[in-house]
Amino acid sequence: MARSERTNNLSLNVDKTKEMLVDFRRTRRDHSPLHIDGSTVEIVKSTKFLGVHLAEDLTWSLNTSTITKKAQQRLYFLRRLRKAHLPPPILTTFYRGTIESILSSCITAWFGNCTASDRKSLQRVVRTAETIIGVSLPTITDIYTTRCIRKATSIVDDYTHPSHTLFTLLPSGKSVLCSSAIGHISYHRPNTSRLYSIGATVALRLILGVEMNWTTMRPALT
């Protein structure tokens, strides 16, 4: 890696480089530290990448606790605006821009594998915001489901996406079949009043790179 960077006239900052070991074997062996240009790379139990906290055991409790704490701190400002007698639409806009944006950051990558306790902690922030504003807000699960469906739809519609070839539109025009033959998205005609029934299996979850549990109904895709 260091040799490749030198070839491309780049310099690797070893002090900012971290190593995280993911090992689920019953008997863990000693791991020799990684050395780059004579410097030892620090081994850490967790790290932050693109705003998401990754742990060596691949759980998301650290990530959810961090964003929950940050979102709870923003609730203070929401309460101050409420005391200033701002109308609910403005409070909702503030909530979506400063609190919901934190709770839903990269949500398709981690929410599907969160524990029930972590999900309750996230939803507790949403319920507190609802009490302050006085209006109903989308649940954290609804936000996650909506964004997963949007991601799947964009892959199906984008012919240049690397995963687009893994989907095949069936002759009926009503279903999109995963090429692995173990996943599908089925939907009704747009001109009916019925709603989508979207089922996701392991293949579709791998395609999107997230753990998704779709039991949600939504209007037909166009």
SVG drawing of the C-alpha trace seen along z (x, -y; Angstrom):
<svg xmlns="http://www.w3.org/2000/svg" viewBox="-58 -34 69 56">
<polyline fill="none" stroke="black" stroke-width="0.4" points="0.0,0.0 2.8,-2.4 4.6,-1.5 1.5,-2.2 1.1,-5.6 4.7,-6.5 4.2,-5.5 1.2,-7.9 3.1,-10.7 1.0,-10.4 2.0,-10.2 0.3,-8.0 -0.2,-9.5 0.5,-6.6 -0.5,-8.5 -4.1,-8.7 -4.1,-5.2 -5.9,-2.6 -6.2,1.1 -9.4,2.9 -9.5,6.7 -12.7,8.6 -12.3,12.1 -15.1,14.4 -13.1,17.5 -13.5,19.3 -9.8,19.2 -8.3,15.9 -4.7,15.9 -2.2,13.2 -2.1,10.7 1.2,9.2 0.9,5.4 1.0,3.8 4.1,1.7 4.2,-1.0 7.5,-2.7 8.9,-1.5 5.9,-2.9 3.4,-0.6 -0.2,-1.1 -2.4,-1.4 -5.0,1.4 -8.3,0.1 -11.6,1.7 -13.7,-0.8 -13.3,-3.5 -15.3,-6.2 -15.8,-6.1 -17.9,-8.6 -19.7,-9.5 -20.5,-5.9 -19.0,-4.2 -17.7,-0.7 -17.0,1.8 -14.8,4.9 -17.7,7.1 -19.8,5.6 -22.6,4.5 -24.1,1.0 -24.7,0.2 -21.8,-2.3 -23.0,-4.0 -26.6,-4.3 -25.7,-5.5 -23.5,-8.2 -26.0,-9.6 -28.8,-9.3 -26.8,-11.4 -26.1,-13.9 -29.7,-14.1 -30.8,-14.5 -28.6,-17.5 -30.3,-19.1 -33.7,-18.7 -32.7,-21.5 -32.8,-24.0 -36.1,-22.6 -37.5,-23.3 -36.2,-26.8 -37.9,-27.5 -41.1,-26.0 -40.9,-28.5 -40.5,-31.3 -44.0,-30.3 -42.8,-29.3 -45.6,-27.5 -45.4,-23.7 -44.4,-23.9 -41.2,-25.8 -40.5,-23.5 -40.9,-20.5 -38.5,-22.0 -36.0,-22.6 -36.4,-19.0 -35.9,-17.5 -32.8,-19.5 -31.0,-19.2 -32.3,-16.1 -33.8,-13.7 -30.8,-14.2 -28.6,-12.9 -30.8,-9.9 -31.0,-8.9 -27.4,-9.5 -26.4,-6.4 -29.4,-4.6 -29.6,-2.0 -26.2,-0.7 -26.7,-0.1 -30.4,-0.2 -31.4,3.2 -28.9,4.9 -29.6,2.8 -30.9,4.4 -34.4,3.8 -33.0,1.8 -31.1,-0.5 -34.2,-1.0 -36.2,-2.0 -33.5,-4.5 -33.7,-6.1 -37.5,-6.1 -37.6,-7.7 -35.9,-10.8 -38.6,-10.9 -41.4,-10.7 -39.8,-13.4 -39.7,-15.7 -43.4,-14.9 -44.3,-15.9 -42.4,-19.2 -43.7,-20.1 -47.2,-18.7 -47.5,-16.9 -47.0,-13.4 -43.5,-12.6 -42.3,-9.7 -41.0,-6.8 -37.3,-5.8 -38.4,-2.5 -40.5,-4.3 -37.6,-6.5 -35.4,-3.4 -37.9,-1.5 -38.5,-4.4 -34.9,-5.0 -34.2,-1.3 -37.1,-1.1 -35.8,-4.3 -32.3,-2.7 -33.7,0.5 -35.8,-1.5 -32.8,-3.6 -30.8,-0.4 -33.6,1.1 -34.1,-2.2 -30.4,-3.0 -29.0,-1.0 -25.4,-2.1 -25.5,-0.8 -23.2,2.1 -26.0,4.1 -28.6,3.4 -27.9,6.5 -28.8,8.6 -32.5,7.7 -34.7,8.9 -38.1,7.4 -40.5,10.3 -42.7,10.4 -45.8,9.4 -44.2,6.1 -45.4,6.6 -42.3,8.1 -38.6,7.5 -36.8,10.8 -33.4,11.1 -31.0,13.0 -30.1,15.3 -33.7,16.6 -34.1,16.2 -35.2,12.5 -38.0,10.5 -39.9,7.3 -43.5,7.6 -46.0,4.8 -49.4,4.0 -50.3,1.9 -50.1,-1.9 -53.7,-2.4 -55.1,-0.4 -55.8,-1.5 -53.9,1.4 -50.5,0.9 -47.2,2.5 -46.1,5.6 -42.4,5.5 -40.5,8.6 -36.8,8.6 -34.7,11.7 -31.0,12.4 -30.0,11.7 -31.7,8.3 -30.1,7.4 -26.7,8.3 -27.3,6.2 -28.1,3.1 -25.4,3.9 -27.7,3.6 -29.9,5.8 -33.5,5.0 -36.7,6.4 -39.4,5.0 -42.9,5.6 -44.1,2.2 -46.8,1.3 -46.2,-1.6 -47.8,-3.1 -46.8,-1.5 -43.5,-2.5 -43.6,-4.3"/>
</svg>
